[in-house]
C-alpha cells in the first residue's frame, strides 16, 4: 500500500543539514570560503578540503593556507605527480619505479626527500 505521507524515509543527514561547514582561508587572496559547495554540489564528502585545494591551485596557481603537496618526480624521465596526501604520492612512485626501473624522488615542504627505487 502506498504511503500518502509527505515525509520520506529517514536517512542520514545531507550536506545541507551540516551545521558546522568547514572553512578554508587563503592569505594571498585575502579570502575565506566554506566548503558547502564541495559538500552539496560536488558531493565529495571527506575529500572536500582536497578538492577545494586542488581547484584553488588550478585557478590561482597557489594552494590555500596550510596546504602543501607531496611531489613525486622521476629522476630519469619527465613524469611527475603532485598529491595532497603522502600515500598517493608514494603509491605512484612505487608503481612508476616498478614498471620503468626509474628512481623517483618524493618531497614535501616539511620532510626530507625520499628516493624510491624498483624493488629487487
ABEGO torsion letter per residue (X at the ends): XBBABABBBBBBBBAAABABBBBBBBAAAGBBBBAAAAAAAAGAEAAAAAAAAAAAAAAAGBBBBGBBBBBBBBAABABBBBBABAAAAAAAAAAAAAAAGBBBBBBBAABBBBBBBBBX
